[in-house]
Each structure stands twice: as structure tokens, then as C-alpha cells.
Amino acid sequence: MSSHVDNLALNVQLALTSVDALDAERARAKTLEESHVTLASSTAALEEAHSTRERERVKKEAAWEQQLEALRGEVAIHAEKLSLNVQIALTSVDALDAERERSAKTQQILTTLEESHAALA
């Protein structure tokens, strides 16, 4: 009977060891599950942050393109104004040249008239 009791004690001890092993495995599985949930949450947060940064980059790029187009428009306007000012300046130079030519001819006529008047006198 003593042998039967010893076997029973060994079986109880084996059962308790198995229960401890199962508890440890459950704890490990729970830790893995919690780690998986944390990893999934972190991955989702990283993906959202990346997506947000990408949207912001696209918005900034669009704003820069808009500003660039506005600047191009302003440059075109200033170039047109500059071209008009150059045309006005060239026209003014032509007018001054023509006025100088008329003035020189008038001076020649006056000089000729004065010479003629002096010769007649």
C-alpha cells in the first residue's frame, strides 16, 4: 500500500508541476498577446504619423507651387512693365534726336540768315 501511496504522491506532484507549467505557458501567451497588441498599436500610430507627414508634405508642395506660379506671374508683369519702359525710353531718345536735328537745322538757317543779312547791309 505504501507503494500505491508513493505513486499517488508522485502523480499529484506531477500534476502540480504540469499545472505550474500550464500557468507559466498561459502567462507567456498573455505576454505575447499583449506585446502583439502593443506592436499593432505602435505600427498603426507610426503609419498614421507617416500618413500625416505625407499629407503635410503634399500640402506644402502645393503651396510652394502656388507661390512659385504667383511669383512667375509677378515676374512676367514686371518684365512687361520693363519692356514698356524701355520702349518709352527709346521713343524719348528718338524724339530727342529728332529735336536736336531740327534745332541744328534751325541754327543753320539762322546762321545763313544772319550771314545773308550781314552781306546785304
Secondary structure as UniProt FT lines:
FT   HELIX           2..120
//
